[in-house]
Amino acid sequence: MGISCPSFEFFEALGKKAEQDEEFRVCDAMFALAVGESMLTVEFESPGVAVVARGGNPNDMDFVLTGSLDAWKKLFLAIARSAGADAAPRIESLLESGGGIALESEEDDAREKFDRCAASLQAFFDRARDLEFD
């Protein structure tokens, strides 16, 4: 039996997997992931993931990604199935296509901050390939 996806434990495991990857590089950012009714804070601090924590104040974040439990699970199942293929879902594409995950923030420059960190965020999410989850 794997880790429940998406859950705090799931995102915590992604952080640990990213930390084990010598090629994982991050931009410095603090962002929130709203997963259904739950909020998680993730902080990227060079050279890796500094924090994955429950809760957080959206006003303190560089940006907030929101989505239903189903939207997040669909994203991670698709990433896991792609097994590194170029056809893996990209977070930028989901935002642009209305794929159930949205960028929300009170900050005027939230999209710019997201764009600056998109590659790091995608690499973080891509670690789902290395997890067993349900």
C-alpha positions in Angstrom: 0.0 0.0 0.0 1.4 3.4 -1.0 1.1 6.9 0.3 -2.3 8.6 -0.1 -2.2 11.1 -2.9 -2.5 14.0 -2.6 -1.8 14.4 1.1 0.7 16.1 3.4 2.7 12.9 3.6 2.8 12.7 -0.2 4.2 16.2 -0.7 6.6 15.5 2.2 7.8 12.4 0.4 8.2 14.4 -2.8 10.5 16.8 -0.9 12.6 13.9 0.4 12.9 12.4 -3.1 13.9 15.8 -4.5 16.5 16.2 -1.8 18.1 12.8 -2.8 18.4 13.9 -6.4 21.8 15.5 -6.9 20.6 17.2 -10.1 17.5 18.8 -8.4 18.0 22.6 -8.3 15.6 25.2 -7.1 14.8 28.9 -7.3 14.2 30.5 -4.0 10.5 30.7 -3.4 7.8 30.1 -0.8 4.5 29.0 -2.2 1.3 27.3 -1.1 -0.5 24.3 -2.6 -4.2 24.4 -1.9 -5.3 20.8 -2.2 -9.1 20.7 -1.8 -9.7 22.3 1.6 -6.1 21.8 2.8 -3.2 24.2 2.5 0.4 23.2 2.4 3.4 25.5 2.4 6.5 24.5 0.3 9.7 26.5 0.5 12.4 26.1 -2.1 15.7 27.4 -0.9 18.9 26.7 -2.8 20.1 24.0 -3.1 16.9 22.1 -2.3 13.5 21.9 -0.6 13.7 23.7 2.8 10.2 23.2 4.1 7.0 21.2 3.4 4.5 22.1 6.1 0.8 22.0 6.8 -1.1 25.3 6.7 0.2 28.7 5.7 -1.1 32.2 5.0 -1.6 32.8 1.3 -0.7 36.4 1.8 2.8 35.4 2.8 3.4 33.3 -0.3 5.0 34.2 -3.6 2.1 32.3 -5.3 -0.6 29.8 -4.6 -1.6 26.9 -6.7 -5.1 25.6 -6.1 -6.9 22.5 -7.2 -9.4 19.9 -6.1 -8.2 16.6 -4.7 -9.2 15.0 -8.0 -7.2 17.5 -10.1 -4.0 17.0 -8.1 -4.4 13.2 -8.1 -5.0 13.3 -11.9 -1.8 15.3 -12.3 0.3 13.0 -10.3 -1.1 9.8 -11.8 -0.3 11.1 -15.2 3.2 12.0 -14.2 3.7 8.6 -12.7 2.4 6.9 -15.8 4.6 8.9 -18.1 7.8 7.5 -16.5 10.0 10.4 -17.7 8.5 10.7 -21.2 8.3 14.1 -22.8 4.6 13.7 -22.8 4.4 14.1 -19.0 1.9 16.7 -18.0 3.5 20.1 -17.4 2.2 22.4 -14.7 2.3 25.4 -17.0 0.1 23.6 -19.6 -2.4 22.8 -16.9 -2.6 26.4 -15.8 -3.1 27.6 -19.4 -5.6 25.0 -20.4 -7.8 25.2 -17.3 -6.8 21.7 -16.3 -8.2 22.0 -12.8 -5.2 23.7 -11.2 -5.1 27.4 -11.0 -2.6 30.1 -10.0 -4.1 32.4 -7.4 -2.4 35.2 -5.4 -3.0 38.7 -4.1 0.5 39.6 -5.4 0.7 41.4 -8.8 3.9 39.6 -9.7 2.7 36.1 -8.8 2.7 34.9 -12.4 6.2 36.2 -12.8 7.4 34.4 -9.7 5.6 31.2 -10.8 7.2 31.4 -14.2 10.7 31.9 -12.6 10.2 28.7 -10.5 8.2 26.6 -12.9 11.1 24.3 -13.9 11.9 23.7 -10.2 8.3 23.1 -9.4 7.9 20.6 -12.3 11.1 18.8 -11.2 9.6 18.6 -7.7 6.3 17.2 -9.0 8.1 14.8 -11.3 9.5 13.0 -8.2 6.0 11.4 -8.1 7.4 8.8 -10.5 9.6 7.6 -7.7 6.8 7.1 -5.2 4.2 4.3 -4.6 0.9 6.0 -4.0 -2.8 5.5 -4.2 
